[in-house]
Amino acid sequence: MTDHAIATRGLVKRYGQQEAVNGLEMRVPAGAVYGFLGRNGAGKSTTIKMLMGLARPDSGSASVLGLDCATQTLDILRRVAFVGENKVLYDELTAEEMVRFTRSFYPRWSEPAAEACARRLELPMRQRFKTLSKGNRAKVWLLLAVGQAAELLVLDEPTAGLDPVNQDTLLQLVAEGAGAGTSTVFFSSHDLAEVERICDWVGIVDAGRMLMEARLDDIREHYRLVIAEGRDLPMERAAPVLSATRSGSFSRYLVARDADGFAARLRSLGASVPEVTPLSLRDVFLELVRKEDPCTSGNAGATLAAPSVAS
């Protein structure tokens, strides 16, 4: 068994002159609940389409459960439960009929998991799909994914457009492991709160590039914002510094580990360091995706990619 449920290497996808995904490097550990976090238009859905064989990369490679996404799509789909952004089902069928239809394609189908999910979701199983509310339609999709008892559950913006009650129900199911036999959960989101609530790993993507991957516990325990005042301070481009910005004589550093040691090094260069502050996931996200002028070469706000800690 591979150590990574999903891995990409230099993944690129262009639409005309637009690079939707730009050299993406991602490692999703097997067994993780991994939040693929980014703003709208960051490249999340395009990446998932390539992972599921719905789009071909222009360069680079991707694998899911050790299988090549470009050449082994059918093998991947047999082992992965996928809920995409464009959810289409047969309008005239009921949820009960869709379960009977779907389970015939999946030898690992778990009837107990599907029944438990339907009860939790309070789904009207005998109502035609076309008459269901948007929230109940999303629940049917999750039910069909859970029942597959897949090795990997992939969800693309699963709570988009849902009311808070339905969002809470869906997230609770994912947080509890969704379905029997599912060992890894990968879902995209732009909602920091839902990622922080249920994930143990997070990858932050912007403009099609992976800015960082980390365990959420590591972010809480080790990530710090270091603010220093001084002239000609170095703008780090290597671990442990993930990003650096400058405004006047003040520099801001997002540091992934040993922030006290880094602050001591700045002091040895003559800087004063008035602040070393713990960071939430929200703080880290905003520091990484902020669009200021880079602080090197006359620009501020350089976003520096961190080495993947999942590899």
Secondary structure by P-SEA (a helix, b strand, c coil): cccccccccbbbbbccccccccbbbbbbccccccccccccccaaaaaaaaaaccccccccccccccccccccaaaaaacbbbbcccccccccccaaaaaaaaaaacccccaaaaaaaaaaaccccccccccccaaaaaaaaaaaaaaacccbbbbccccccccaaaaaaaaaaaaacccccccbbbbbbccaaaaaacccbbbbbccccccccccaaaaaccbbbbbbbccccccccccccccccccccbbbbbcccaaaaaaaaaaaacccccccccccaaaaaaaaacccccccccccbbbbbcccccc
